[in-house]
Amino acid sequence: MALATIGLLCILSSFFVNQVSRNQTNDAEIIDIAARQRLLTVQMVQYLEDIRDGRSINPNGRATSYLLQRARADWLIAHRQLQQLAQTQNLSELNAVVNETGTIFGALDQIARRAIASESISEAAYGEARLIQKEYLNKQTQVIRYLLGLHETKISRLNQIQTFCSLLIVLVVIAEGVWVFRPLVRGLQDKFDRESDQREELEAIRRELGDQNQSLHHKQRELSHALRRAEDMSKLSRYAAARFEELFAGLPIAAFTFDESGDVFEWNREAETLFGIKAPQVVGRNLTEFRVLPNAGTQYLEIVKRVFSGEHIYDLEQSIRRSDNQIRTAVCNAFPLTDPDGNITGGVCSLQDVTEARKEALRIQESESLFRVSTESLQSGIVFMDRHLKITQCNPRGAEILGVPLDHIVGESMNHQLVDCICEDGSPLVPESGPLLVAFRTRRPVQDFIYGIRRDDGRITWISVNASPVQLPGASEPIGAVASFTDITNIRIQQRRLLDEMQKTNEQSLVLEVQKMELEAANARLEDLATTDGLTGLKNHRSFQEFLEREFALAARNNRRLSIILLDVDHFKQFNDDFGHQAGDKVLKGVADALLAVARTSDFVGRYGGEEFVIVLPETDTEGAMEAAERFRKIIEDQKWPYRTVTASFGVSTLSPMIDDKAELVALADAALYTAKRLGRNQCFHASELRQTA
């Protein structure tokens, strides 16, 4: 009996040990899958960063988009395995958290799929992916902590079972002294040893997961710092954009930006000055709509086409007729605007007003021509230098300009300072930087090189030098260099004076422009006062006559429909007698507001005189006019008046071939109004029914 009991206990203890061992194996597998998911998530965000930065091929030669797709697939497989293990072991809490991580990963998966399809990702999408990663890692940490806690519980249970079985076996062996159970005990001890090894392996996995968790926390801190830096960069970017708009508006030259269709979307202050058109009149409209542009803007559309083909346009001369009919000459430069990916998103065009510069150049040419005519002996200076850097020739005029005797020049080395030379900024000009040596050394022409010669008396003679290397056909090295130079001291003085005059002219033009704007604003205010009724704010009788004159002529010429409505406030005189003229004025203002609330934007609403109002209805026939009159009548009647109900009578007339002029149209409406009042007031009557009523 004792032996049977011992055997049964051994079998039961072996069964429990096997069950716990199997659960431990499953726990280790779940932890391994969860850790693999964390690693795959971090890898996916890293691949998205590579795609954002243009690293389409990784160092191992694999396509980044392929690696991203593979990481997605591995994660989804691991997720399904994790769900199956959670359901198999009836771990409802783990299953709920796993489903939550799947939902979070779904948002990251959508970003990854779009990046794989387009092989690109925006900065905003990448930032969103980093935030999703952070949320996912936090949730995954809960999964791992839950598994580690569950694992520790099972290990504790396994230790209790092992302790119980060991004590039980020892007691049985001592009690019975039966040695036949040695193999069974040894087998159980071997199983316990294996379980101990598994516990050590699980403990190693736990330590590894702890290290990974610390690494992920470190990466999360780095991500937080990166997000803060990105937010700071975003603020700096918005500030830079605002500063760019300010700088663009304040550029010293005219400039505007445009899209591919030629629509203008930026127009700076200098462009307003050059073209004589304010920015609100230009922005959002097409270049072809402005007559001030060359060839009604078609030439600018050609510039738009060239810019959007990637071309840079330089020094294209344009003739501009301003809005005040002034003709201005400008030099145009245009180039495309691109996004970070190199796509052309727009274009910018700058125009430098060279009208005065052209005039100045013409005046300078005239001065030079007069100077040459008056001094026939005046010629440019000529100096020739050989390959040994010695001056071999110099004409008398050159010696005169340099202020050095001719025999002191010929044979002299260019490395020797013949005269005291200074640059335009006043700094010394060393011989090595002179135009003749530069042209010889670089084998390229040097044009319009200007420097000054300081005389013994302190005067400075400014000269302009053009130098070129002298090279025989087929030779690889120049045999020397030649320079021509002229005295431009007087020209520089004239240029300085002309610039001063231009500045004064511009200041006077600015004052005149301000005065002109003030005068236009005053005229607009006077015009508004002359055409508006002071009490109701509606257009007055004069405005009505002018509007009807235009609409009547247009309708008669083009066979269009036209109707007018005359209305009179019922018993208005009695209302004034009963409640006073101030109350009557409020009634007139209320009627005006009611009419404006119902009228169309194309309708004319005005005060005809006294308590009478007039409404002109373009493109409206008899039926439409009567419907409109009824709407006006109804809104007046339904108003909440302070003293008593206010109503009005309406007379309507419509243009027909029998009506010859606008006065007849008004007279018919007046007659219809009289009939409406005679028939009981607060009603609408059309002039076409006058004969039937009569």
Secondary structure, DSSP 8 states (H G I E B T S, - for coil): -HHHHHHHHHHHHHHHHHHHHHHHHHHHHHHHHHHHHHHHHHHHHHHHHHHHTT--B-TTS-BHHHHHHHHHHHHHHHHHHHHHHHHHTT-HHHHHHHHHHHHHHHHHHHHHHHHHHHT---HHHHHHHHHHHHHHHHHHHHHHHHHHHHHHHHHHHHHHHHHHHHHHHHHHHHHH--GGGHHHHHHHHHHHHHHHHHHHHHHHHHHHHHHHHHHHHHHHHHHHHHHHHHHHHHHHHHHHHHHHHHHHHT-SSEEEEE-TT-BEEEE-HHHHHHHS--HHHHTTSBGGG-TTSGGGGHHHHHHHHHHHTT--EEEEEEEEE-TTS-EEEEEEEEEEEE-TTS-EEEEEEEEEE-HHHHHHHHHHHHHHHHHHHH-TT---EEEEEETTSBEEEE-HHHHHHHTS-HHHHTT-BTTS--S-EE-TTS-B--GGGSHHHHHHHHTS-EEEEEEEEE-TTS-EEEEEEEEEEE--TT-SS-SEEEEEEEE-HHHHHHHHHHHHHHHHHHHHHHHHHHHHHHHHHHHHHHHHHHHB-TTT-SB-HHHHHHHHHHHHHHHHHHT--EEEEEEEETTHHHHHHHH-HHHHHHHHHHHHHHHHHHS-TT-EEEEEETTEEEEEEET--HHHHHHHHHHHHHHHHHS--SSS---EEEEEEE--TT--SHHHHHHHHHHHHHHHHHTTSSSEEEGGGHHHH-
